[in-house]
């Protein structure tokens, strides 16, 4: 009984909870997109090294930026449908904090 009581001290109130990120189901797709962006950025660096035409480099920068925006919007959608939805169901300050966090993230994306 003493050992059992000792083990229970390590289990947090509410039980053992495994945290899952909202993007968990899309992780492979996100990693694939990010590797593609990484390749685009390396290509842009080579273009600069090779003294390519400014407009051609800017075109590639625009494409890489668009690809990163797609990743950001995917992450935001996952965050809203998973993390914010769970917090909203819980209610109270947790919900208010997650909604504020999402609003701040959206504002940063819009400004970028």
Secondary structure, 3 states (H helix, E strand, C coil): CHHHHHHHCCCCCCCCCCCCCCCHHHHHHHHHHHHHHHHHHHHHHHHHHCCCCHHHHHHHHHHHHHHHHHHHHHHHHHHHHHHHHHHHHHCHHHHHHHHHHHHHHHHHHHHC
